[in-house]
Amino acid sequence: MRRLILSAAIPALMLSACSTMTTEREPVYDSHGVELLWAPPVRPPHLPADLSPEGVAAADDHLALEQVDGAEAMAFVARSNERALATLEGDPRYEPFRQQAEAILTATDRIPAPSFLGDGIGNFWQDATNPKGIWRRTTLESYASGNTEWETLLDIDALARAEGRDWVFKGASCLPPAETRCLVNLSDGGKDAVVVREFDLTTKAFVDGGFVLPEGKHRISWLDAETLLVATDFGPENGQSTMTESGYPYIVKTLKRGQTLAQATEVYRGEASDGGYGVSASVFRDGDGAVQAVIFNRPLDTFRSERWWWREGEAVKLGLPGRASLHGIWAGGHLFFTAEEEWCPYSANAGDLVQVSLRSLATIQPTAECSLEDLTVTSASPFVFRPGDRQAIESVEVLEDRVLLVVNDNVTGRLLSVQPHTLPPDFTRWEATEISVGDNLAIGLGDASKKSGRVFVSSQGFLTPPSLSLFQAQSDDLSPLRSAPPKFDASTHRVEQYEATSADGTKIPYFVVMPRDIAMDGTAPTILFGYGGFQISFPPAYKPEMGKLWLENGGVFVQANIRGGGEFGPGWHQAALNENRQRAFDDFAAVAEDLIARGITSPSHLGIYGRSNGGVLTSVSITQRPELFNAAVIESPLIDMLRYHELPAGASWIGEYGDPRIPEEAAWIAEYSAYQRLSPEVDYPRVYITTNTRDDRVHPAHARKFAARLEAQGHDHLYFEDTAGGHSNDADPVANARRWARHYVYLAQQLMD
C-alpha cells in the first residue's frame, strides 16, 4: 500500500491534526488507497454510548438552542451575529460585493418568469423598488414584445405595510379554465407555513366572505368554484392530532364555500404514523378545465406512497409502484407516471416513463417478487420513454396529444417531444423527436397550457445566461421569447467536465468553471458545491452572483454530481440512501482529491458550499476530512442527525436518512452525524455556519448547536442567523444580496487572502 508523506507545503491545519495520532489507531486511507497520516480520534467526546433517543438527549449539552425564540437561544444568536457581522461586513470587500449582488438580484433586465393565467400571462416580480414583490399580468403578445405592458394584480409591499405583517408571496392557485378566482398563499417572514386567501382577478381584491385558511402547511386543490379539497390541521379529534409526527396532514376533506374547517366533510384518511410531506389531493383536468380524475397521494415515507383514485365518491387503491411520480392524464383516463423502482406488472425499470389506464391500475395488486403470472399481457405499449445509460428523465409535461420531456444525458439537457403512432386504446409505439436547444446546457420546463399545447422552455449554462422560448405542439418547435444579458465577464473562463473515482470505484462526474489560463499549480481559489440527496439533480446553471463576485476575481467553481442526487435516475439516488449514506460523502471527497491531483487547487485554497441537505454533506466533509479543505459555507443545514427526527419537520425525511429510533439505523447514522463527531483534538478550518430563525423546514437548532459546540471546543468559526426569510431565502432580494456578499467575503478571506 502506498503511503502519503506530508511535506512542509501542507497547511498547518493538517500538521496540527497529525500531532494527535496515537500508535493504537487503525490506518486511514483516501479513496485512492493512499494512507493518510491524519486520523480522527478513536471516540469523539460527545458521541453517546447510548444511542437511544433518551441517551442522545442526555448527552446533548445544547438542547436549549432548540427553542426557536428561547432566551438562551436568542442571546447566543445575538452574540454570534455581532462577531460574524464585524468580521464579514467589516471587510472592505463586503460593500462592493453587496452592491454588485443587489444590482444583479434587482436588475430590471432579468427575464420575468411567466405562467399561463387565463387568457394571458402572469408573473411575480421583485426589484429594489418592490423588494417584497408584485403579482402582475399581461398578454402573451405583449410579453413577447420588446415593451411589455404590465397590469398589477397584488402589491405585496403595500399589503405588508397596510396590515403590519412581514408578508412573503408563496404563489397562487387559480381555478381553470377562466382562472379569475385564485387562492393566494402568504407567508409571515418566509416560513413554509402560509395563510390562504381567495383573490378575485376581475376586481383585484380579496373576496369578501371568500375562502380563508389560517396559517399552516396546507395541501389545497380547487375541485370546483364552490369546493376545495383541503388537507390541513383540522384540530384534535377525540384527543388525537390530525397531523403526523412530521407536522403534516393525513386527512383530506371537502370544504364548501361558507363552511368552517370544522364543518368540512372527510373524503380520505391516511394514518397519523404516515411519513413524508402529508396527504394531498391532485385534480387532473383537460385543456378546457374539466376534471379527468382526482387522485389522493398518501406518503408512507419520504419517497414511497399509496395512490387512491376518488371515483364516484369512493377511494379506490391504484396498483402503482410505491416510488412513482405522476405527471398527467390523457382522454380515456390514461395516467402518465415515472416508475422510480422496478414495477412488476409491466416489467418496467426504475426511471421509465409509462402510461397505463386508471381502470387497469385499479385492478393491479403488486407483489413483492415478480413471476411470469404477475406480468400484464396487453397489445398496448406502456413505455413512453426508457432512458439509456447515464440518462435520466428530469421533467415531464403531458399535453393533449404528446409528452414533452427533458432528459439529462451525462448531466446536460436534451428536449424531446414524444408521440404515439396510434391513439387510445392501442398506443402500439411511441416515437421521440429531439428539439434543438443547444449543447451542454440545463433545460427547464416552465408552465404549460394544455389547451393551446404551449410550454415555456428555459435554457442556461455556467457561462451562458438564461434564455426563454415557447414550445408549440402543433409544429414541435421553439419560438425565442427572451434572453437575459450577461451579468459577468465569461470570456475569462471555460467549462470542463471530469470524472473522479470514488472509494468503491464508481465514476463521479463533476463540472469545473475555471480561468482559461489557469496555471494548474494548485493555487486557484476553488469553491466545491455539492448536494447529493432527494433525487435532485444539478445540471449546469447560470449563477450570476457567483460569476460576478467569484469568477471575475479569478476564482474556480466546481459542481459535483455525487450519488444521492438524480443525475442518473432513481438508482443514482437510491445508491446513497440510509445505510449507504457514506457513499455520497466518499464521492464528494473523491472529487476534492481529484481537483488536487489535477493541480487545479490545493487544500489551502479549496472550500466547500452546501445548504439544506448539502449542509449534511459539508458538515460531514469537515469532520471526516478536514485536511482537504480550508473553508466551508454550511447554510440552513441538517447537522444533528441523531435528533433530526425530533426537530420539525425532520421526521418527514426518514426515508432518506433512516430512523434514529431504531438501534441498527442509529448506529449507521452515528458514524457520520457531524454534531456528535466534533472533537477538540482535531484542527478544523474556520467554517461559516448560517441559517434563519424563521426556517420552519430545517430547524435552526442544527446550525446553532454545531456552532455552539465548535465554540465550546475552542474551534474558530463564524455563525450568523438571519431573522427573516425562511428556508428558501426568497423573501427579499435586497436581504439576499447581503447574504451572498457575506458568503463570498468569507470565502475570499479563507481561500484568497
PEUR-V391905 format. One record per backbone hydrogen bond with DSSP energy under -1.0 kcal/mol. NH is the residue of the N-H (numbers start at 1). CO is the residue of the C=O. If there is no record, write none. Layout:
NH,CO
NH,CO
//
This chain:
4,35
10,7
14,11
15,11
16,12
17,13
18,14
19,15
20,17
21,18
25,22
30,34
33,30
35,2
36,28
47,44
56,52
57,53
58,54
59,55
60,57
65,62
66,63
67,64
70,67
74,70
75,71
76,72
77,73
78,74
79,75
80,76
81,77
82,78
83,79
84,80
85,81
86,82
87,83
88,84
89,85
91,88
94,91
97,93
98,94
99,95
100,96
101,97
102,98
103,99
104,100
105,101
106,102
115,122
117,120
120,117
121,138
122,115
123,136
125,134
127,130
134,125
135,154
136,123
137,151
138,121
143,139
144,140
151,137
153,135
154,135
156,133
159,155
160,156
161,157
162,158
163,159
164,160
165,160
167,165
168,187
170,185
173,183
175,181
179,175
182,199
183,173
184,197
185,171
186,195
187,168
189,166
189,187
194,216
195,186
196,213
197,184
198,211
199,182
200,205
201,180
204,200
205,200
207,198
210,207
213,196
216,194
218,216
219,231
221,229
223,227
224,227
227,224
228,255
229,221
230,253
231,219
237,240
240,237
244,248
247,244
250,242
252,268
253,230
254,265
255,228
257,226
259,256
263,260
264,261
265,254
267,252
268,252
270,250
274,271
279,249
280,297
282,295
284,293
286,290
289,286
292,284
293,284
295,282
296,308
297,280
298,306
300,304
301,304
305,322
306,298
308,296
309,316
310,294
311,309
311,314
314,311
316,309
318,307
319,361
320,318
325,338
327,336
328,336
330,334
333,330
335,356
336,328
337,354
338,325
339,352
340,323
343,348
347,344
348,343
351,339
352,349
353,385
354,337
355,382
356,335
358,333
361,357
362,358
363,360
374,371
376,345
381,427
384,353
385,353
391,388
392,408
394,406
395,406
397,404
399,402
403,418
404,397
405,416
406,395
407,414
408,392
409,412
410,390
412,409
413,441
414,407
416,405
417,433
418,403
419,431
421,429
426,423
431,419
433,417
435,415
442,460
444,458
446,456
449,454
453,449
454,449
455,471
456,447
457,469
458,444
459,467
460,442
461,464
467,459
468,482
469,457
470,479
471,455
472,477
473,453
476,472
477,472
479,470
481,468
482,468
484,466
493,490
494,514
496,512
498,510
500,508
502,506
505,502
508,500
510,498
511,559
512,496
513,557
514,494
516,492
518,515
522,599
526,605
527,556
528,607
529,558
530,609
535,564
536,533
547,543
548,544
549,545
550,546
551,546
552,547
554,551
555,550
556,525
557,513
558,527
559,511
560,529
561,509
562,560
564,572
565,562
569,566
573,569
574,570
575,571
576,573
577,574
578,656
580,577
581,578
583,580
584,581
585,581
586,582
587,583
588,584
589,585
590,586
591,587
592,588
593,589
594,590
595,591
596,592
597,593
598,594
599,596
600,595
601,595
605,602
607,526
608,631
609,528
610,633
612,635
614,611
615,612
617,613
618,614
619,615
620,616
621,617
622,618
623,619
624,620
625,621
628,625
630,606
633,608
634,688
635,610
636,690
638,612
641,639
646,643
650,647
652,649
653,650
654,651
656,653
657,653
658,654
662,659
666,662
667,663
668,664
669,665
670,666
672,669
673,669
675,639
677,673
682,679
688,632
689,718
690,634
691,720
693,722
695,692
702,699
704,700
705,701
706,702
707,703
708,704
709,705
710,706
711,707
712,708
713,709
714,711
715,710
718,687
720,689
722,691
725,189
736,732
737,733
738,734
739,735
740,736
741,737
742,738
743,739
744,740
745,741
746,742
747,743
748,744
749,745
750,746
751,747
752,748
753,748
//
